[in-house]
Amino acid sequence: MNVSIDAGQVFVDHSTKMNIVAQLILGNRQEAEDAVADVFADMANGKITLHDDNVEAVLMTCLRNRCMNILKRKTIYERVRQLARLDDNVEPPSFDKETDRVVEISRYIDTKLSPQTARIVRMHYQQRLKYREISNELGISETAVYKHLSKAIIKLKQKFNP
């Protein structure tokens, strides 16, 4: 049923709960308020369509997606700092071991995998491209992309997770 929905009433009915959920996900009141405001702005701009039978479900899904996007954009440093609630004067623990491991894995990909497999691994995990996007760009089938990634993962696990 598509009945005209009063945006003001939707805000009154759902904004408090949405703020609480966003704060739980993000751990930051200001970011939570911004995320909730963005969802309501999208609703006002017509990017989100609500029906009277699914208002809360749609709003919460949009909010969750907005929060996840915010978290994805944060750096590791920001995530650690926020999760640990560190003081501004305290530095988080060194990431040298993790950085060394990432460099070692990166070198392995460059030197031990075929150039095509290495390229596909980077396209998928660094550029976050989907199998279809990679197959279109390289002119190969999605199955070939899957096989390259599968072989690479097996080799990486054997080397770094024996």
GUTIVEX-351967 format. One line per field, with one value per atom (N, C-alpha, C): residue number from 1; residue in three letters; atom name; x, z, y. Coordinates in nm, 3 decimals, always signed. Layout:
BEGIN
lumpa: c(NUM	...)
dogu: c(ALA	...)
kero: c(CA	...)
u: c(X	...)
w: c(Z	...)
v: c(Y	...)
***
This chain:
BEGIN
lumpa: c(1	1	1	2	2	2	3	3	3	4	4	4	5	5	5	6	6	6	7	7	7	8	8	8	9	9	9	10	10	10	11	11	11	12	12	12	13	13	13	14	14	14	15	15	15	16	16	16	17	17	17	18	18	18	19	19	19	20	20	20	21	21	21	22	22	22	23	23	23	24	24	24	25	25	25	26	26	26	27	27	27	28	28	28	29	29	29	30	30	30	31	31	31	32	32	32	33	33	33	34	34	34	35	35	35	36	36	36	37	37	37	38	38	38	39	39	39	40	40	40	41	41	41	42	42	42	43	43	43	44	44	44	45	45	45	46	46	46	47	47	47	48	48	48	49	49	49	50	50	50	51	51	51	52	52	52	53	53	53	54	54	54	55	55	55	56	56	56	57	57	57	58	58	58	59	59	59	60	60	60	61	61	61	62	62	62	63	63	63	64	64	64	65	65	65	66	66	66	67	67	67	68	68	68	69	69	69	70	70	70	71	71	71	72	72	72	73	73	73	74	74	74	75	75	75	76	76	76	77	77	77	78	78	78	79	79	79	80	80	80	81	81	81	82	82	82	83	83	83	84	84	84	85	85	85	86	86	86	87	87	87	88	88	88	89	89	89	90	90	90	91	91	91	92	92	92	93	93	93	94	94	94	95	95	95	96	96	96	97	97	97	98	98	98	99	99	99	100	100	100	101	101	101	102	102	102	103	103	103	104	104	104	105	105	105	106	106	106	107	107	107	108	108	108	109	109	109	110	110	110	111	111	111	112	112	112	113	113	113	114	114	114	115	115	115	116	116	116	117	117	117	118	118	118	119	119	119	120	120	120	121	121	121	122	122	122	123	123	123	124	124	124	125	125	125	126	126	126	127	127	127	128	128	128	129	129	129	130	130	130	131	131	131	132	132	132	133	133	133	134	134	134	135	135	135	136	136	136	137	137	137	138	138	138	139	139	139	140	140	140	141	141	141	142	142	142	143	143	143	144	144	144	145	145	145	146	146	146	147	147	147	148	148	148	149	149	149	150	150	150	151	151	151	152	152	152	153	153	153	154	154	154	155	155	155	156	156	156	157	157	157	158	158	158	159	159	159	160	160	160	161	161	161	162	162	162)
dogu: c(MET	MET	MET	ASN	ASN	ASN	VAL	VAL	VAL	SER	SER	SER	ILE	ILE	ILE	ASP	ASP	ASP	ALA	ALA	ALA	GLY	GLY	GLY	GLN	GLN	GLN	VAL	VAL	VAL	PHE	PHE	PHE	VAL	VAL	VAL	ASP	ASP	ASP	HIS	HIS	HIS	SER	SER	SER	THR	THR	THR	LYS	LYS	LYS	MET	MET	MET	ASN	ASN	ASN	ILE	ILE	ILE	VAL	VAL	VAL	ALA	ALA	ALA	GLN	GLN	GLN	LEU	LEU	LEU	ILE	ILE	ILE	LEU	LEU	LEU	GLY	GLY	GLY	ASN	ASN	ASN	ARG	ARG	ARG	GLN	GLN	GLN	GLU	GLU	GLU	ALA	ALA	ALA	GLU	GLU	GLU	ASP	ASP	ASP	ALA	ALA	ALA	VAL	VAL	VAL	ALA	ALA	ALA	ASP	ASP	ASP	VAL	VAL	VAL	PHE	PHE	PHE	ALA	ALA	ALA	ASP	ASP	ASP	MET	MET	MET	ALA	ALA	ALA	ASN	ASN	ASN	GLY	GLY	GLY	LYS	LYS	LYS	ILE	ILE	ILE	THR	THR	THR	LEU	LEU	LEU	HIS	HIS	HIS	ASP	ASP	ASP	ASP	ASP	ASP	ASN	ASN	ASN	VAL	VAL	VAL	GLU	GLU	GLU	ALA	ALA	ALA	VAL	VAL	VAL	LEU	LEU	LEU	MET	MET	MET	THR	THR	THR	CYS	CYS	CYS	LEU	LEU	LEU	ARG	ARG	ARG	ASN	ASN	ASN	ARG	ARG	ARG	CYS	CYS	CYS	MET	MET	MET	ASN	ASN	ASN	ILE	ILE	ILE	LEU	LEU	LEU	LYS	LYS	LYS	ARG	ARG	ARG	LYS	LYS	LYS	THR	THR	THR	ILE	ILE	ILE	TYR	TYR	TYR	GLU	GLU	GLU	ARG	ARG	ARG	VAL	VAL	VAL	ARG	ARG	ARG	GLN	GLN	GLN	LEU	LEU	LEU	ALA	ALA	ALA	ARG	ARG	ARG	LEU	LEU	LEU	ASP	ASP	ASP	ASP	ASP	ASP	ASN	ASN	ASN	VAL	VAL	VAL	GLU	GLU	GLU	PRO	PRO	PRO	PRO	PRO	PRO	SER	SER	SER	PHE	PHE	PHE	ASP	ASP	ASP	LYS	LYS	LYS	GLU	GLU	GLU	THR	THR	THR	ASP	ASP	ASP	ARG	ARG	ARG	VAL	VAL	VAL	VAL	VAL	VAL	GLU	GLU	GLU	ILE	ILE	ILE	SER	SER	SER	ARG	ARG	ARG	TYR	TYR	TYR	ILE	ILE	ILE	ASP	ASP	ASP	THR	THR	THR	LYS	LYS	LYS	LEU	LEU	LEU	SER	SER	SER	PRO	PRO	PRO	GLN	GLN	GLN	THR	THR	THR	ALA	ALA	ALA	ARG	ARG	ARG	ILE	ILE	ILE	VAL	VAL	VAL	ARG	ARG	ARG	MET	MET	MET	HIS	HIS	HIS	TYR	TYR	TYR	GLN	GLN	GLN	GLN	GLN	GLN	ARG	ARG	ARG	LEU	LEU	LEU	LYS	LYS	LYS	TYR	TYR	TYR	ARG	ARG	ARG	GLU	GLU	GLU	ILE	ILE	ILE	SER	SER	SER	ASN	ASN	ASN	GLU	GLU	GLU	LEU	LEU	LEU	GLY	GLY	GLY	ILE	ILE	ILE	SER	SER	SER	GLU	GLU	GLU	THR	THR	THR	ALA	ALA	ALA	VAL	VAL	VAL	TYR	TYR	TYR	LYS	LYS	LYS	HIS	HIS	HIS	LEU	LEU	LEU	SER	SER	SER	LYS	LYS	LYS	ALA	ALA	ALA	ILE	ILE	ILE	ILE	ILE	ILE	LYS	LYS	LYS	LEU	LEU	LEU	LYS	LYS	LYS	GLN	GLN	GLN	LYS	LYS	LYS	PHE	PHE	PHE	ASN	ASN	ASN	PRO	PRO	PRO)
kero: c(N	CA	C	N	CA	C	N	CA	C	N	CA	C	N	CA	C	N	CA	C	N	CA	C	N	CA	C	N	CA	C	N	CA	C	N	CA	C	N	CA	C	N	CA	C	N	CA	C	N	CA	C	N	CA	C	N	CA	C	N	CA	C	N	CA	C	N	CA	C	N	CA	C	N	CA	C	N	CA	C	N	CA	C	N	CA	C	N	CA	C	N	CA	C	N	CA	C	N	CA	C	N	CA	C	N	CA	C	N	CA	C	N	CA	C	N	CA	C	N	CA	C	N	CA	C	N	CA	C	N	CA	C	N	CA	C	N	CA	C	N	CA	C	N	CA	C	N	CA	C	N	CA	C	N	CA	C	N	CA	C	N	CA	C	N	CA	C	N	CA	C	N	CA	C	N	CA	C	N	CA	C	N	CA	C	N	CA	C	N	CA	C	N	CA	C	N	CA	C	N	CA	C	N	CA	C	N	CA	C	N	CA	C	N	CA	C	N	CA	C	N	CA	C	N	CA	C	N	CA	C	N	CA	C	N	CA	C	N	CA	C	N	CA	C	N	CA	C	N	CA	C	N	CA	C	N	CA	C	N	CA	C	N	CA	C	N	CA	C	N	CA	C	N	CA	C	N	CA	C	N	CA	C	N	CA	C	N	CA	C	N	CA	C	N	CA	C	N	CA	C	N	CA	C	N	CA	C	N	CA	C	N	CA	C	N	CA	C	N	CA	C	N	CA	C	N	CA	C	N	CA	C	N	CA	C	N	CA	C	N	CA	C	N	CA	C	N	CA	C	N	CA	C	N	CA	C	N	CA	C	N	CA	C	N	CA	C	N	CA	C	N	CA	C	N	CA	C	N	CA	C	N	CA	C	N	CA	C	N	CA	C	N	CA	C	N	CA	C	N	CA	C	N	CA	C	N	CA	C	N	CA	C	N	CA	C	N	CA	C	N	CA	C	N	CA	C	N	CA	C	N	CA	C	N	CA	C	N	CA	C	N	CA	C	N	CA	C	N	CA	C	N	CA	C	N	CA	C	N	CA	C	N	CA	C	N	CA	C	N	CA	C	N	CA	C	N	CA	C	N	CA	C	N	CA	C	N	CA	C	N	CA	C	N	CA	C	N	CA	C	N	CA	C	N	CA	C	N	CA	C	N	CA	C	N	CA	C	N	CA	C	N	CA	C	N	CA	C	N	CA	C	N	CA	C	N	CA	C	N	CA	C	N	CA	C	N	CA	C	N	CA	C	N	CA	C	N	CA	C	N	CA	C	N	CA	C)
u: c(+0.085	+0.000	+0.089	+0.069	+0.154	+0.075	+0.078	+0.008	+0.110	+0.068	+0.159	+0.209	+0.341	+0.402	+0.451	+0.418	+0.459	+0.604	+0.695	+0.838	+0.866	+0.798	+0.818	+0.780	+0.670	+0.626	+0.720	+0.770	+0.867	+0.992	+1.036	+1.154	+1.127	+1.015	+0.980	+0.972	+0.912	+0.891	+1.019	+1.115	+1.229	+1.367	+1.381	+1.515	+1.589	+1.519	+1.586	+1.643	+1.562	+1.607	+1.722	+1.712	+1.817	+1.948	+1.939	+2.059	+2.126	+2.047	+2.102	+2.172	+2.107	+2.166	+2.295	+2.292	+2.411	+2.526	+2.495	+2.600	+2.660	+2.577	+2.628	+2.722	+2.687	+2.770	+2.897	+2.883	+2.995	+3.077	+3.015	+3.086	+3.114	+3.043	+3.067	+2.933	+2.896	+2.766	+2.750	+2.852	+2.842	+2.831	+2.913	+2.905	+2.769	+2.716	+2.584	+2.476	+2.480	+2.382	+2.392	+2.516	+2.536	+2.480	+2.503	+2.453	+2.300	+2.237	+2.091	+2.041	+2.105	+2.066	+2.079	+2.184	+2.204	+2.091	+2.047	+1.938	+1.810	+1.781	+1.661	+1.673	+1.794	+1.815	+1.789	+1.837	+1.810	+1.661	+1.590	+1.446	+1.379	+1.424	+1.366	+1.395	+1.512	+1.550	+1.493	+1.418	+1.356	+1.445	+1.562	+1.652	+1.605	+1.525	+1.469	+1.318	+1.256	+1.110	+1.055	+0.964	+0.905	+0.760	+0.717	+0.577	+0.533	+0.408	+0.363	+0.386	+0.407	+0.425	+0.572	+0.666	+0.807	+0.896	+0.841	+0.915	+1.039	+1.019	+1.131	+1.235	+1.193	+1.287	+1.373	+1.312	+1.388	+1.483	+1.435	+1.521	+1.640	+1.617	+1.725	+1.825	+1.777	+1.867	+1.953	+1.892	+1.967	+2.068	+2.028	+2.118	+2.236	+2.207	+2.315	+2.414	+2.363	+2.451	+2.534	+2.473	+2.546	+2.657	+2.627	+2.727	+2.841	+2.807	+2.911	+3.002	+2.946	+3.028	+3.121	+3.072	+3.156	+3.272	+3.242	+3.346	+3.449	+3.405	+3.498	+3.598	+3.553	+3.640	+3.742	+3.721	+3.814	+3.944	+4.050	+4.179	+4.188	+4.282	+4.303	+4.331	+4.411	+4.445	+4.318	+4.229	+4.107	+4.020	+4.013	+3.932	+3.985	+4.117	+4.176	+4.155	+4.179	+4.165	+4.023	+3.928	+3.788	+3.746	+3.784	+3.745	+3.807	+3.932	+4.002	+3.972	+3.905	+3.875	+4.003	+4.105	+4.235	+4.232	+4.310	+4.330	+4.405	+4.385	+4.453	+4.605	+4.656	+4.800	+4.864	+4.783	+4.835	+4.834	+4.946	+4.955	+4.916	+4.849	+4.815	+4.939	+4.928	+5.044	+5.097	+5.223	+5.287	+5.226	+5.213	+5.161	+5.274	+5.398	+5.513	+5.505	+5.466	+5.458	+5.353	+5.236	+5.132	+5.177	+5.242	+5.290	+5.393	+5.486	+5.586	+5.518	+5.415	+5.344	+5.276	+5.214	+5.148	+5.250	+5.366	+5.471	+5.520	+5.536	+5.581	+5.479	+5.353	+5.247	+5.245	+5.259	+5.259	+5.376	+5.493	+5.609	+5.586	+5.527	+5.498	+5.404	+5.300	+5.205	+5.277	+5.366	+5.438	+5.539	+5.602	+5.712	+5.675	+5.580	+5.551	+5.423	+5.338	+5.217	+5.238	+5.165	+5.177	+5.131	+5.181	+5.141	+4.989	+4.922	+4.776	+4.707	+4.752	+4.692	+4.717	+4.839	+4.871	+4.783	+4.764	+4.681	+4.537	+4.486	+4.348	+4.333	+4.431	+4.427	+4.421	+4.505	+4.506	+4.376	+4.325	+4.200	+4.085	+4.085	+3.975	+3.991	+4.111	+4.127	+4.170	+4.239	+4.278	+4.179	+4.139	+4.046	+3.900	+3.881	+3.747	+3.654	+3.710	+3.628	+3.564	+3.445	+3.373	+3.426	+3.396	+3.443	+3.401	+3.278	+3.226	+3.305	+3.336	+3.410	+3.551	+3.613	+3.747	+3.742	+3.645	+3.635	+3.611	+3.529	+3.504	+3.630	+3.703	+3.822	+3.935	+3.948	+4.058	+4.017	+3.888	+3.842	+3.850	+3.826	+3.826	+3.693	+3.665	+3.538	+3.544	+3.425	+3.419	+3.474	+3.457	+3.511	+3.663	+3.724	+3.870	+3.915	+3.841	+3.873	+3.867	+3.761	+3.744	+3.862	+3.901	+4.010	+4.142	+4.170	+4.293	+4.293	+4.182	+4.173	+4.182	+4.116	+4.119	+4.261	+4.333	+4.472	+4.560	+4.540	+4.620	+4.595	+4.471	+4.438	+4.500	+4.494	+4.555	+4.705	+4.771	+4.916	+4.949	+4.871	+4.895	+4.873	+4.770	+4.745	+4.858	+4.905	+5.015	+5.141	+5.166	+5.287	+5.275	+5.163	+5.151	+5.067	+5.001	+4.918	+4.937	+5.059	+5.082	+5.010)
w: c(+0.000	+0.000	+0.000	-0.092	-0.105	-0.065	+0.062	+0.117	+0.138	+0.120	+0.142	+0.286	+0.299	+0.432	+0.474	+0.597	+0.653	+0.701	+0.631	+0.663	+0.804	+0.847	+0.982	+1.088	+1.066	+1.161	+1.159	+1.042	+1.032	+1.112	+1.100	+1.176	+1.326	+1.370	+1.513	+1.563	+1.483	+1.524	+1.527	+1.440	+1.421	+1.448	+1.458	+1.468	+1.596	+1.707	+1.833	+1.827	+1.783	+1.771	+1.671	+1.561	+1.458	+1.513	+1.593	+1.654	+1.748	+1.824	+1.917	+1.839	+1.736	+1.655	+1.588	+1.532	+1.465	+1.563	+1.685	+1.787	+1.826	+1.833	+1.865	+1.755	+1.631	+1.519	+1.507	+1.514	+1.487	+1.610	+1.727	+1.849	+1.864	+1.790	+1.793	+1.774	+1.870	+1.866	+1.744	+1.715	+1.603	+1.469	+1.452	+1.328	+1.315	+1.428	+1.428	+1.385	+1.443	+1.406	+1.259	+1.209	+1.067	+0.978	+1.017	+0.938	+0.934	+1.049	+1.054	+0.968	+0.979	+0.900	+0.750	+0.713	+0.571	+0.520	+0.604	+0.563	+0.543	+0.635	+0.620	+0.502	+0.475	+0.357	+0.230	+0.225	+0.109	+0.092	+0.203	+0.198	+0.141	+0.189	+0.143	-0.004	-0.050	-0.190	-0.283	-0.229	-0.312	-0.343	-0.283	-0.306	-0.232	-0.128	-0.051	-0.061	-0.099	-0.109	+0.005	+0.079	+0.193	+0.164	+0.215	+0.209	+0.354	+0.381	+0.520	+0.588	+0.513	+0.575	+0.600	+0.556	+0.574	+0.611	+0.671	+0.700	+0.786	+0.899	+0.990	+0.927	+0.860	+0.799	+0.694	+0.611	+0.507	+0.570	+0.667	+0.733	+0.802	+0.872	+0.943	+0.847	+0.736	+0.635	+0.574	+0.540	+0.484	+0.584	+0.711	+0.816	+0.833	+0.838	+0.852	+0.735	+0.614	+0.498	+0.506	+0.550	+0.565	+0.669	+0.781	+0.886	+0.836	+0.763	+0.711	+0.613	+0.533	+0.441	+0.517	+0.625	+0.708	+0.767	+0.819	+0.877	+0.774	+0.654	+0.548	+0.514	+0.522	+0.484	+0.591	+0.711	+0.818	+0.803	+0.846	+0.843	+0.961	+0.958	+1.069	+1.197	+1.186	+1.303	+1.367	+1.285	+1.340	+1.404	+1.343	+1.399	+1.535	+1.543	+1.669	+1.776	+1.739	+1.833	+1.885	+1.794	+1.834	+1.918	+1.880	+1.955	+2.094	+2.103	+2.231	+2.314	+2.252	+2.321	+2.379	+2.295	+2.339	+2.356	+2.449	+2.470	+2.350	+2.317	+2.203	+2.218	+2.341	+2.362	+2.357	+2.354	+2.355	+2.212	+2.171	+2.038	+2.043	+1.940	+1.939	+1.921	+1.946	+1.931	+1.788	+1.774	+1.644	+1.552	+1.428	+1.329	+1.243	+1.291	+1.212	+1.172	+1.264	+1.231	+1.124	+1.138	+1.037	+0.904	+0.908	+0.786	+0.719	+0.798	+0.742	+0.676	+0.740	+0.685	+0.554	+0.549	+0.426	+0.314	+0.346	+0.247	+0.197	+0.288	+0.252	+0.159	+0.192	+0.108	-0.028	-0.028	-0.154	-0.243	-0.184	-0.262	-0.317	-0.236	-0.279	-0.400	-0.391	-0.502	-0.629	-0.616	-0.733	-0.791	-0.706	-0.755	-0.777	-0.704	-0.711	-0.787	-0.810	-0.887	-1.030	-1.122	-1.261	-1.269	-1.368	-1.380	-1.389	-1.461	-1.476	-1.341	-1.268	-1.138	-1.040	-1.038	-0.949	-0.980	-1.108	-1.149	-1.103	-1.119	-1.078	-0.927	-0.853	-0.706	-0.665	-0.724	-0.688	-0.728	-0.844	-0.889	-0.793	-0.747	-0.661	-0.518	-0.461	-0.319	-0.291	-0.384	-0.360	-0.422	-0.545	-0.612	-0.583	-0.516	-0.477	-0.597	-0.708	-0.826	-0.813	-0.868	-0.868	-0.983	-0.975	-1.078	-1.218	-1.230	-1.359	-1.410	-1.322	-1.362	-1.409	-1.337	-1.375	-1.509	-1.525	-1.651	-1.769	-1.750	-1.858	-1.892	-1.790	-1.813	-1.879	-1.840	-1.891	-2.012	-2.042	-2.157	-2.133	-2.010	-1.977	-1.910	-1.893	-1.831	-1.679	-1.620	-1.473	-1.411	-1.478	-1.428	-1.422	-1.524	-1.525	-1.408	-1.382	-1.269	-1.140	-1.124	-1.004	-0.990	-1.099	-1.094	-1.055	-1.112	-1.076	-0.927	-0.878	-0.736	-0.646	-0.686	-0.608	-0.596	-0.708	-0.705	-0.619	-0.632	-0.555	-0.405	-0.367	-0.225	-0.170	-0.248	-0.204	-0.182	-0.277	-0.265	-0.146	-0.128	-0.016	+0.118	+0.127	+0.251	+0.279	+0.174	+0.194	+0.243	+0.189	+0.224	+0.362	+0.389	+0.507	+0.619	+0.593	+0.694	+0.687	+0.700	+0.679	+0.783)
v: c(-0.118	+0.000	+0.123	+0.213	+0.330	+0.454	+0.485	+0.600	+0.710	+0.834	+0.946	+0.943	+0.949	+0.939	+1.077	+1.114	+1.242	+1.231	+1.296	+1.287	+1.336	+1.440	+1.493	+1.391	+1.321	+1.220	+1.100	+1.065	+0.955	+0.991	+1.115	+1.160	+1.149	+1.200	+1.196	+1.052	+0.966	+0.827	+0.744	+0.775	+0.684	+0.742	+0.872	+0.931	+0.891	+0.883	+0.847	+0.706	+0.613	+0.475	+0.465	+0.536	+0.533	+0.589	+0.696	+0.752	+0.652	+0.581	+0.482	+0.371	+0.321	+0.214	+0.262	+0.381	+0.435	+0.456	+0.500	+0.517	+0.384	+0.281	+0.148	+0.098	+0.124	+0.078	+0.161	+0.292	+0.381	+0.417	+0.414	+0.449	+0.597	+0.680	+0.823	+0.894	+0.979	+1.046	+1.136	+1.216	+1.310	+1.236	+1.134	+1.056	+0.989	+0.942	+0.877	+0.976	+1.095	+1.198	+1.234	+1.244	+1.274	+1.163	+1.038	+0.925	+0.926	+0.950	+0.956	+1.073	+1.186	+1.303	+1.273	+1.202	+1.167	+1.077	+0.983	+0.894	+0.975	+1.067	+1.149	+1.245	+1.293	+1.378	+1.299	+1.175	+1.090	+1.066	+1.050	+1.031	+1.157	+1.272	+1.399	+1.424	+1.378	+1.398	+1.292	+1.199	+1.096	+0.978	+0.970	+0.857	+0.733	+0.754	+0.643	+0.653	+0.544	+0.541	+0.456	+0.515	+0.446	+0.414	+0.299	+0.259	+0.237	+0.257	+0.253	+0.118	+0.011	-0.119	-0.156	-0.072	-0.109	+0.010	+0.110	+0.233	+0.204	+0.139	+0.116	+0.024	-0.079	-0.173	-0.103	-0.022	+0.049	+0.150	+0.226	+0.325	+0.259	+0.150	+0.082	+0.019	-0.034	-0.089	+0.020	+0.131	+0.244	+0.297	+0.304	+0.352	+0.256	+0.127	+0.028	+0.041	+0.054	+0.068	+0.196	+0.304	+0.431	+0.416	+0.353	+0.332	+0.242	+0.138	+0.049	+0.123	+0.210	+0.291	+0.383	+0.441	+0.528	+0.448	+0.330	+0.246	+0.202	+0.171	+0.129	+0.239	+0.363	+0.475	+0.511	+0.465	+0.499	+0.423	+0.483	+0.415	+0.320	+0.229	+0.136	+0.214	+0.318	+0.399	+0.455	+0.510	+0.568	+0.461	+0.344	+0.236	+0.193	+0.170	+0.128	+0.234	+0.355	+0.466	+0.478	+0.465	+0.477	+0.357	+0.237	+0.119	+0.118	+0.161	+0.160	+0.284	+0.381	+0.506	+0.568	+0.573	+0.624	+0.775	+0.820	+0.963	+1.018	+1.146	+1.207	+1.204	+1.201	+1.203	+1.065	+0.961	+0.826	+0.771	+0.717	+0.658	+0.511	+0.461	+0.319	+0.234	+0.105	+0.018	+0.019	-0.015	-0.015	-0.120	-0.085	-0.177	-0.231	-0.220	-0.263	-0.410	-0.497	-0.639	-0.665	-0.601	-0.617	-0.558	-0.443	-0.380	-0.470	-0.527	-0.617	-0.737	-0.788	-0.904	-0.869	-0.751	-0.707	-0.690	-0.632	-0.614	-0.751	-0.844	-0.979	-1.047	-1.036	-1.094	-1.027	-0.896	-0.821	-0.864	-0.880	-0.926	-1.066	-1.151	-1.287	-1.284	-1.202	-1.191	-1.147	-1.049	-0.996	-1.093	-1.175	-1.258	-1.404	-1.457	-1.601	-1.635	-1.539	-1.564	-1.516	-1.574	-1.528	-1.382	-1.307	-1.166	-1.149	-1.239	-1.230	-1.255	-1.356	-1.388	-1.273	-1.222	-1.110	-0.990	-0.963	-0.849	-0.869	-0.990	-1.018	-1.008	-1.058	-1.048	-0.901	-0.821	-0.678	-0.608	-0.642	-0.579	-0.614	-0.739	-0.782	-0.731	-0.743	-0.711	-0.567	-0.504	-0.365	-0.268	-0.295	-0.205	-0.240	-0.355	-0.401	-0.422	-0.470	-0.497	-0.634	-0.646	-0.773	-0.860	-0.989	-1.082	-1.034	-0.990	-0.945	-0.825	-0.731	-0.612	-0.650	-0.742	-0.787	-0.859	-0.947	-1.023	-0.930	-0.829	-0.732	-0.653	-0.611	-0.531	-0.611	-0.737	-0.819	-0.904	-0.907	-0.984	-1.134	-1.177	-1.319	-1.351	-1.479	-1.518	-1.499	-1.492	-1.483	-1.610	-1.721	-1.847	-1.842	-1.782	-1.768	-1.679	-1.572	-1.484	-1.565	-1.642	-1.725	-1.822	-1.887	-1.985	-1.919	-1.801	-1.728	-1.695	-1.642	-1.605	-1.729	-1.833	-1.957	-2.011	-2.017	-2.065	-1.974	-1.845	-1.749	-1.767	-1.783	-1.800	-1.928	-2.034	-2.161	-2.142	-2.078	-2.057	-1.966	-1.861	-1.769	-1.839	-1.921	-1.995	-2.093	-2.161	-2.256	-2.187	-2.069	-1.995	-1.928	-1.864	-1.780	-1.839	-1.950	-2.016	-2.166	-2.215	-2.358	-2.444)
***
